[in-house]
Amino acid sequence: MAPNDRESPIRTVHVTRYVTPLREGGSLPAIVDADDDFLYVLKFRGAGQGVKALIAELIAGELARALGFRIPEIVFAILDPAMARTEPDEEIQDLLRASGGLNLGLHFLSRATTFDPVLNTVSARLASQIVWFDCFITNVDRTARNTNMLIWHRELWLIDHGAALYFHHSGQPWEEQAKKPFAAVKDHVLLPWATELNAVDAEFRQILTPERIQAIVDLVPAEWLTSEPSADSVEDQRQIYVRFLETRLAHSEVFVNEAQHAQSLV
């Protein structure tokens, strides 16, 4: 069965083998084999933040791709929980059992190296684009301690956006969250070099049309939106993401000003 009843450009693969865990934080993603003979970094629906982390990964990743960033291919990955029977580690067994069904995978960039701001440089334009993007999606996870950027074939790639769009974990109204500045930008690894935020703001506001935002949110599988009890219908939940992003974009000067203020204090 297709992961979404809407036409989707996201491919679906079946996980055939658990290769090795990537012990990063508490989410325990893993490298897996799939039936297309490629390796993927699998993000599990049964991990800490559940399917909301997968929703954030999908929406943020495809928004980044639309803006021209290099993002590993995102796939829907179907996992058979019976795979847990051959896994000796009890923690991983539990995770596999809790993650049966539809998960999210990212193409594994073999031999990629972690971006290091001491060793690697980026232009002011690219730094500004990445800082703007992370402010837009409220991504708290691009710091000097954990850059979530890779160098692969001498190009910069963005990864790991599951911590973005954190409004969906909050009990506060999304309308308030959408208009807030992004205070965590002060810890962004690229903030010192992001000196072209105003120009990037004008550029990216033109690219992220309502139609493009809607098309990206439409990629989210219905079953991820029904995994937790909600008074809202699937379509209503989709539209919350759409309206959050559209509202945040309409008030982008708020997070741009916050970033510029934080930069002045660096």
C-alpha positions as CSV (number, residue, x, y, z in Angstrom):
1,M,0.0,0.0,0.0
2,A,1.3,3.5,-0.8
3,P,2.3,5.6,2.2
4,N,0.1,8.4,1.1
5,D,-3.1,8.5,-0.9
6,R,-1.7,11.6,-2.8
7,E,0.7,11.3,-5.7
8,S,4.2,11.3,-4.1
9,P,7.7,11.9,-5.5
10,I,9.1,10.2,-2.4
11,R,10.1,6.6,-3.2
12,T,9.2,3.7,-0.9
13,V,11.7,1.0,0.0
14,H,11.5,-2.1,2.2
15,V,14.2,-2.5,4.9
16,T,16.0,-5.9,4.4
17,R,18.8,-5.7,7.0
18,Y,19.8,-3.8,10.1
19,V,23.5,-3.0,9.6
20,T,24.6,-0.8,12.5
21,P,23.3,1.8,15.0
22,L,24.4,5.4,14.9
23,R,24.4,6.2,18.5
24,E,23.6,9.9,18.3
25,G,21.6,11.3,21.3
26,G,18.6,9.2,22.3
27,S,17.0,8.7,18.9
28,L,19.3,5.8,17.9
29,P,19.0,6.0,14.1
30,A,20.7,3.2,12.2
31,I,22.3,2.3,8.9
32,V,20.1,-0.3,7.1
33,D,20.0,-2.1,3.7
34,A,16.9,-1.8,1.6
35,D,15.5,-3.9,-1.3
36,D,16.9,-1.4,-3.8
37,D,20.4,-2.4,-2.7
38,F,21.2,1.0,-1.3
39,L,22.1,1.9,2.3
40,Y,20.0,4.4,4.2
41,V,20.1,6.1,7.6
42,L,16.8,5.0,9.1
43,K,14.9,7.3,11.4
44,F,12.5,5.2,13.5
45,R,8.9,6.0,14.3
46,G,9.3,4.2,17.6
47,A,12.2,6.4,18.8
48,G,12.0,9.2,21.4
49,Q,10.0,11.9,19.6
50,G,8.0,9.4,17.6
51,V,6.5,10.2,14.2
52,K,6.6,14.0,14.8
53,A,10.4,13.8,14.3
54,L,9.8,12.0,11.0
55,I,7.3,14.7,10.0
56,A,9.8,17.4,10.8
57,E,12.6,15.5,8.9
58,L,10.4,15.2,5.8
59,I,9.0,18.7,5.7
60,A,12.3,20.4,6.6
61,G,14.3,18.3,4.2
62,E,12.1,18.9,1.2
63,L,11.9,22.6,2.0
64,A,15.7,22.7,2.1
65,R,15.8,20.9,-1.3
66,A,13.3,23.4,-2.8
67,L,15.6,26.2,-1.6
68,G,18.6,24.6,-3.4
69,F,20.4,23.0,-0.5
70,R,22.0,19.6,-1.0
71,I,20.0,17.0,1.0
72,P,20.3,13.2,0.8
73,E,17.4,11.6,-0.9
74,I,14.5,11.0,1.5
75,V,12.6,7.7,1.2
76,F,9.7,6.1,3.0
77,A,11.1,2.9,4.5
78,I,8.8,0.0,5.5
79,L,10.2,-2.1,8.4
80,D,9.1,-5.6,9.4
81,P,9.2,-5.7,13.3
82,A,10.1,-9.4,13.0
83,M,13.6,-8.2,12.2
84,A,14.0,-7.7,16.0
85,R,14.3,-11.5,16.5
86,T,17.8,-11.5,15.0
87,E,19.1,-8.5,16.9
88,P,21.1,-9.3,20.0
89,D,20.9,-5.8,21.6
90,E,17.8,-5.5,23.7
91,E,17.5,-1.8,23.3
92,I,17.6,-2.1,19.5
93,Q,15.1,-5.1,19.7
94,D,12.6,-2.8,21.5
95,L,13.1,-0.1,18.9
96,L,12.6,-2.4,16.0
97,R,9.4,-3.8,17.5
98,A,8.1,-0.3,18.2
99,S,8.8,0.8,14.6
100,G,7.0,-1.7,12.5
101,G,5.5,-0.1,9.4
102,L,6.4,3.2,7.8
103,N,9.6,4.9,8.8
104,L,11.8,7.5,7.1
105,G,15.2,6.9,5.5
106,L,17.9,9.2,4.1
107,H,20.4,8.0,1.5
108,F,23.6,7.1,3.3
109,L,26.5,9.3,2.2
110,S,29.4,6.9,2.4
111,R,32.7,8.3,3.5
112,A,31.3,11.8,4.1
113,T,33.1,13.8,6.8
114,T,31.5,16.0,9.4
115,F,31.6,19.8,8.7
116,D,34.1,21.4,11.0
117,P,34.1,25.2,11.2
118,V,37.8,25.2,12.0
119,L,38.7,23.2,9.0
120,N,35.9,24.0,6.5
121,T,34.8,27.4,5.2
122,V,31.6,28.5,3.6
123,S,30.8,31.8,1.8
124,A,28.8,34.5,3.5
125,R,26.0,33.8,1.1
126,L,25.7,30.1,1.9
127,A,26.1,30.8,5.7
128,S,23.3,33.3,5.5
129,Q,21.1,30.9,3.5
130,I,21.6,28.1,6.1
131,V,21.0,30.4,9.1
132,W,17.9,31.9,7.5
133,F,16.6,28.4,6.8
134,D,17.2,27.1,10.3
135,C,15.5,30.2,11.8
136,F,12.5,29.6,9.4
137,I,12.1,26.0,10.4
138,T,13.1,26.6,14.1
139,N,16.0,24.1,13.9
140,V,17.9,24.1,17.2
141,D,20.3,21.4,16.0
142,R,23.1,23.1,14.0
143,T,25.6,24.1,16.6
144,A,29.4,24.0,16.9
145,R,28.9,20.9,19.1
146,N,26.7,19.1,16.5
147,T,26.8,20.8,13.1
148,N,24.6,18.4,11.3
149,M,26.4,19.2,8.1
150,L,28.5,16.8,6.0
151,I,31.2,17.3,3.4
152,W,30.6,14.8,0.6
153,H,32.4,14.9,-2.8
154,R,33.7,18.3,-1.7
155,E,30.2,19.7,-1.4
156,L,28.2,20.8,1.8
157,W,25.2,18.6,2.6
158,L,22.5,19.3,5.3
159,I,21.2,16.5,7.5
160,D,19.2,15.7,10.6
161,H,16.1,18.0,10.8
162,G,14.1,16.0,13.2
163,A,14.4,18.6,15.9
164,A,12.9,21.3,13.7
165,L,9.3,22.5,13.8
166,Y,9.2,22.0,17.5
167,F,5.9,23.9,17.8
168,H,4.2,20.6,17.2
169,H,5.5,19.3,20.6
170,S,4.2,22.4,22.3
171,G,0.8,22.9,23.9
172,Q,0.9,26.6,22.9
173,P,-1.2,27.9,19.9
174,W,0.7,27.5,16.7
175,E,-0.2,31.1,15.7
176,E,1.9,32.4,18.6
177,Q,4.8,30.1,17.8
178,A,4.9,31.1,14.2
179,K,5.5,34.7,14.9
180,K,8.2,34.3,17.5
181,P,11.9,35.1,16.9
182,F,14.3,32.2,17.0
183,A,16.4,32.8,20.1
184,A,18.4,29.7,19.6
185,V,20.1,31.3,16.6
186,K,22.7,32.7,19.0
187,D,24.2,29.2,19.1
188,H,24.2,28.6,15.3
189,V,27.6,27.4,14.1
190,L,27.4,29.6,11.0
191,L,26.0,32.8,12.5
192,P,29.4,34.7,12.5
193,W,29.6,34.4,8.7
194,A,25.9,35.1,7.9
195,T,26.2,38.7,6.8
196,E,23.8,38.6,3.9
197,L,20.5,37.7,5.7
198,N,18.5,40.6,4.2
199,A,19.3,39.6,0.6
200,V,18.6,35.9,1.4
201,D,15.3,36.8,3.0
202,A,14.1,38.5,-0.2
203,E,15.4,35.6,-2.3
204,F,13.9,32.8,-0.3
205,R,10.5,34.5,0.3
206,Q,10.1,34.4,-3.5
207,I,10.9,30.7,-3.8
208,L,8.6,29.5,-1.0
209,T,5.3,30.1,-2.6
210,P,2.1,28.9,-0.9
211,E,1.8,26.2,-3.6
212,R,5.3,24.9,-2.9
213,I,4.7,24.8,0.8
214,Q,1.4,23.0,0.4
215,A,2.9,20.4,-2.0
216,I,5.7,19.6,0.5
217,V,3.3,19.3,3.4
218,D,1.1,17.0,1.3
219,L,4.0,14.5,1.2
220,V,3.4,13.7,4.9
221,P,1.7,10.2,5.1
222,A,-1.7,10.3,6.6
223,E,-0.8,7.5,9.0
224,W,1.9,9.7,10.6
225,L,-0.8,12.3,11.3
226,T,-3.1,9.8,12.9
227,S,-0.5,8.1,15.1
228,E,-1.5,10.2,18.2
229,P,-5.0,11.1,19.4
230,S,-6.1,14.5,18.0
231,A,-9.4,16.3,17.7
232,D,-8.3,17.6,14.3
233,S,-8.8,15.7,11.1
234,V,-5.8,14.6,9.0
235,E,-6.5,17.5,6.6
236,D,-6.8,20.0,9.5
237,Q,-3.4,18.8,10.8
238,R,-1.8,19.2,7.4
239,Q,-3.2,22.8,7.2
240,I,-1.7,23.6,10.6
241,Y,1.8,22.9,9.2
242,V,1.0,24.8,6.1
243,R,-0.4,27.9,8.0
244,F,2.5,27.8,10.5
245,L,5.1,27.9,7.7
246,E,3.2,30.6,5.7
247,T,2.8,32.7,8.8
248,R,6.4,32.3,9.7
249,L,7.4,33.3,6.2
250,A,5.1,36.3,6.3
251,H,6.8,37.5,9.5
252,S,10.4,36.5,8.5
253,E,11.7,40.0,9.5
254,V,11.2,38.9,13.1
255,F,13.7,36.1,13.0
256,V,16.0,37.9,10.6
257,N,16.2,40.8,13.1
258,E,16.8,38.4,15.9
259,A,19.7,36.7,14.0
260,Q,21.3,40.0,13.2
261,H,21.0,41.1,16.8
262,A,22.6,37.8,18.0
263,Q,25.3,38.3,15.4
264,S,26.2,41.7,16.7
265,L,26.9,40.2,20.1
266,V,29.3,37.5,18.7
